[in-house]
Amino acid sequence: MPSQVVYVKDKHTKLFIPGPTEVKKEIIEAMNEWMFGHRSSTMTDLFTTITEDTKKFLGTDHHVIILSASGTAFMESSVMDCVDKNVLCSTCGSFSNRMADIAERLGKNVDRLDYEWGTAVKPEDVREALEKKEYDAFTCVMNETSTGIRNPLEEIGEVMKDFPDTMFLVDAISALGGDYIDIDAHGIDVIYTSVQKAFAMPPGLAVCVVNEEAYQRSKNASSGSFYAGLAKNIDYYKKKGQTPSTPAISLMIAYRAQMKRMLEEGHKARSQRHLDMAEYTRGWAKKHFDMFPEEGYWSQTVSTIANTRDLKIEELRQEVNKKYDMLFSNGYGKQLKEKTFRIGHMGEHTLESVKALTDAIEDVAGM
Ligand SMILES: Cc1ncc(COP(=O)(O)O)c(C=O)c1O
């Protein structure tokens, strides 16, 4: 069922949903440029700038791919390129389940390391499962947007180092850029995101970081993705500084401007701003409601709050939208709708903007 919330043209509804998130006006306006050919030197300059700036921002020496697609493209291609037969998928909510579904659809042998919604993937369970059977890859979501869980990726990465033939494939779609991770230090082979989340861009681009082992695996794969293929995109970049097929040029122009802003702020400072917002939201949630996910694993970019007051969340959401032009999210799917609600505090948000939302909720709910 689509949401009941009505968007009014030209009205700025401030988005506290976990993506798409707020985009600066100047970034939207940056797209207002004449087109140029995707095989021109102007394109090479644009594409190499955004690719190298992204490496700088993320602090990685690995390969970076920027693709005109949403992040799901890399969920698919990372499995296509890195998994021959067996893959272990940790599942702890809707998006990690999607990963396992994709792998099944691609005809891979999928084992699920399954957790109840709201609980986190545990490194010792990953070790136990990997000791029992050989897998080409293990998949994990960094931030399960449906439940508000931040998985202990760094600790899981330390386990993965003991299984060098098993690729560590990470969906960081609702975390990267808003939750610091040292990509090169934790045994991560592939990690990807979508720009409409903590990168605070209009949707339409996905970013993937690929280490040398995953690049080689992709290069030697007997079959793999063409459009979002890892080695395919990396090789084209190495050779030409461009993309194999026509990219979303306007979005890339906006990306160049936004990445400059992100570089000015810095990865760690950006992460700290997100942590400040998360801590404030958790405090507010505990005062008035309760946090839904397992303690110790609370997301830094989206807080999932248990509806302990039995409020009518959809009505509250609509009323806050109508009165304050702010939009937060209901709980995810059949399991969590009305039982929880979610505040996305990522991208451009600040403590002040998040406080304005919680004030608005208090006012409308009469708290
Ligand atoms: C954790 C996670 N994975 C995957 C996706 C899908 O991303 P996209 O819609 O950019 O393909 C989302 C979107 O919300 C997400 O939060």
The ligand as a Gaussian input file, in Angstrom:
#p B3LYP/6-31G(d) Opt

LIG

0 1
 C       20.020000      -1.296000       3.787000
 C       19.412000      -1.057000       2.436000
 N       19.749000      -1.875000       1.426000
 C       19.245000      -1.712000       0.203000
 C       18.364000      -0.695000      -0.091000
 C       17.875000      -0.489000      -1.479000
 O       18.517000       0.635000      -2.001000
 P       18.136000       1.263000      -3.406000
 O       16.688000       1.610000      -3.313000
 O       19.035000       2.456000      -3.534000
 O       18.412000       0.242000      -4.445000
 C       17.962000       0.173000       0.927000
 C       16.985000       1.232000       0.690000
 O       16.381000       1.785000       1.578000
 C       18.514000      -0.010000       2.222000
 O       18.189000       0.816000       3.224000

